[in-house]
């Protein structure tokens, strides 16, 4: 099975100059906790609600652009990648979400929740077993 078969295709994005209050409002309106940051259609980072809370609100510094608190160079996967490859990528990088990009452009998101849906459980189990075997022998 390929990533593009199970990824979320409706992805909310913001520009790197978008202010943090506007990003937070977008997250609230769209009921999401993570947003890719793209400039001119190209992925430049990712920001989570936790990034905003820890890197800005806790420091009482929210009136600034998202580029100041985003994580640059997020972990990505191709829409044509296998689900097993995506799972291994998540495990190796200790992330719960991958931005799905095609030639640098955001085309979807793949979350752990997407993978836990019934039709990919066997691939998830295979990938976990493979990952476990690799890490056990290190």
KOLMI-683143 format. One record per atom (N, C-alpha, C): x, y, z. Coordinates in steps of 0.001 Angstrom, whole numbers, plus 500000, padded with zeros to 6 digits. Layout:
BEGIN
XYZ/...
END
This chain:
BEGIN
500841498822500000/500000500000500000/500888501243500000/500453502268499306/501214503520499188/500674504593500134/501531505519500489/501171506619501384/499977507395500846/499941507646499529/498861508469498972/497486507825499092/497435506546499427/496162505868499593/495534506116500960/496340506496501942/495797506672503294/496070508045503905/496877508867503252/497230510176503811/496007511098503826/496061512088504693/495047513141504699/495416514115503598/494476514343502696/494778515203501544/494428516668501786/493542516913502731/493189518293503063/494178518787504119/495108519618503680/496158520094504579/496102521615504645/496011522119505858/496058523551506096/497516523960506172/497875525024505473/499247525521505482/499259527003505830/500396527469506317/500581528893506563/501925529309505982/502064530596505725/503336531146505250/504242531433506444/505530531485506206/506487531681507302/506362533043507975/505736533996507316/505567535329507903/504254535478508666/503430534441508669/502160534483509393/502447534620510884/501724535506511552/501963535713512979/501421534535513785/502020534314514931/501627533188515778/500159533231516195/499603534400516553/498170534402516861/497315533950515666/497721534322514458/496976533886513279/497124532382513042/498310531858513297/498517530414513164/497660529675514186/497670530159515422/496865529525516473/495381529578516122/494927530685515581/493520530797515170/493208529807514052/494119529659513104/493935528684512019/493844527279512590/494733526946513507/494709525622514138/493382525389514852/492920526390515568/491657526286516289/490483526105515322/490436526926514302/489341526876513323/489301525536512590/490471525034512230/490554523786511452/490669522541512329/490741522750513647/490840521650514607/492051520746514316/493210521386514158/494461520658513929/495508521134514927/496484520300515198/497539520655516133/498887520832515476/498928520656514155/500170520797513415/499865521397512052/500746522293511613/500534522975510337/501867523074509595/501904522600508355/503097522828507546/503249524317507234/504479524762507146/504780526148506798/505381526124505397/504746526849504484/505190526833503085/505258528252502549/506305528524501805/506460529802501107/506504529530499614/505711530246498880/505625530058497431/505364528598497075/504532527944497893/504170526560497641/505198525537498070/506346525967498576/507425525068498969/507490524917500491/507614523700500953/507697523423502383/508984524006502965/508861524794504038/510035525361504710/510090524969506183/509004524401506703/509001524021508109/507674523442508529/507565523210509831/506328522700510412/506201523306511798/504979523572512220/504768524131513551/503621523374514222/503812523120515515/502777522449516295/502221523413517333/501083523046517878/500520523861518951/501477523894520147/502207522818520357/503192522780521442/504346523751521170/504776523847519915/505824524817519566/505392526223519968/504159526546519646/503655527889519963/503612528095521471/503113527083522187/503002527218523640/504366527310524318/505287526440523937/506579526363524625/507572527420524153/507619527643522849/508621528560522313/508175530019522265/506891530272522464/506422531652522377/505598532073523590/504517531369523861/503635531777524961/504377531721526293/505114530656526542/505841530530527813/506872531643527991/507337532185526888/508317533273526947/507646534635526805/506309534615526786/505511535842526656/505926536653525431/506098535922524329/506544536553523089/505791535956521907/504517536319521784/503692535698520745/503524536550519497/503833537813519577/503611538682518414/504831538652517494/505001537500516855/506116537336515934/505746536319514862/506519536245513791/506184535315512708/506480533861513086/505734532975512477/505858531549512765/507259531021512442/507951531638511508/509296531156511153/510252531183512337/509941531969513366/510811532055514537/510623530906515522/509534530160515399/509301529041516324/509093527703515614/508985527719514295/508753526478513547/509983525585513583/509761524326513272/510864523393513089/511200523388511603/512406523843511248/512769523826509830/513093522404509384/512982522163508108/513315520857507523/512600519704508214/511282519701508182/510557518599508822/510786517280508079/510508516197508774/510631514867508185/509494514706507181/509843514280505974/508852514158504911/508883512764504298/507862512515503507/507766511261502775/507085511554501443/507378510753500454/506770510890499131/505399510229499121/504467510747498331/503158510090498239/503248508689497642/504307508404496906/504477507090496290/505244506109497167/505679506545498337/506412505661499248/505469504599499804/506037503487500187/505231502432500801/504860502843502224/503756502319502690/503332502583504053/504369502043505031/504960500900504726/505993500338505595/507177501303505724/507607501891504601/508696502868504635/508316504066505502/507086504537505376/506613505685506166/506640505360507656/506204504163508009/506198503760509410/507631503704509942/508533503103509176/509933503034509603/510522504435509755/510156505352508853/510630506733508939/510136507385510221/508871507165510565/508331507707511814/509080507157513019/509282505853513023/509963505215514152/511399505706514296/512126505748513194/513529506168513238/513688507609513698/512723508454513338/512811509879513671/511985510272514886/511298509280515462/510477509507516660/509464510624516453/508733510541515327/507680511506515033/506360510779514822/505271511475515057/503937510891514878/503266511340513592/503906512284512910/503328512798511663/504433513017510652/504078512796509387/504989513094508284/504277514022507321/505005515004506828/504471515845505763/504720515083504461/503683514958503653/503808514257502381/504072515318501315/505221515201500656/505604516193499655/505894515534498318/505546516267497283/505830515845495915/506564516995495252/507828516802494953/508682517829494361/508675519115495191/508793518951496510/508880520086497424/507554520708497813/506469520275497213/505143520839497506/504353519915498413/503685520501499394/502879519727500334/501639519193499621/501459517866499677/500280517251499064/499447516484500075/499954516361501309/499198515642502325/499948515546503632/499297514903504590/499893514614505890/499585513163506205/500526512501506836/500323511132507272/500581511094508763/499569510682509520/499701510644510973/499637509208511472/500064509037512690/499963507738513330/498503507273513336/497602508204513538/496182507872513539/495735507320512181/496260507884511086/495947507358509751/496381505901509641/497550505592510215/498112504251510127/497358503249510996/496748503728512051/496054502833512963/494682502408512448/494229503009511372/492969502588510792/493120501161510289/492063500401510329/492066498968510086/492797498451508872/492759499124507762/493284498530506535/494803498493506426/495530499094507356/496995499035507292/497606498377508518/496798497764509330/497324497173510558/498399496134510288/498227495291509274/499237494271508976/500566494907508593/500519495964507789/501757496640507398/502415497320508594/501600497834509490/502132498451510704/502844497399511550/502249496251511697/502855495173512478/504161494719511830/504167494537510505/505390494124509810/506502495143509991/506175496408509854/507186497460509987/507729497519511410/506864497366512394/507312497370513791/508241496187514067/507895495019513523/508754493852513705/510117494075513048/510114494613511840/511359494880511121/512212495895511871/511587496962512337/512301497991513080/512881497419514378/512096496600515043/512538495992516297/513766495113516061/513744494341515001/514888493488514672/516130494307514369/515963495407513655/517112496272513334/517710496887514579/516882497402515455/517385498099516644/517901497137517690/517405495932517707/517845494938518678/519283494495518420/519701494546517164/521027494086516805/522067495196516755/521728496379517208/522685497496517199/523494497537518464/
END
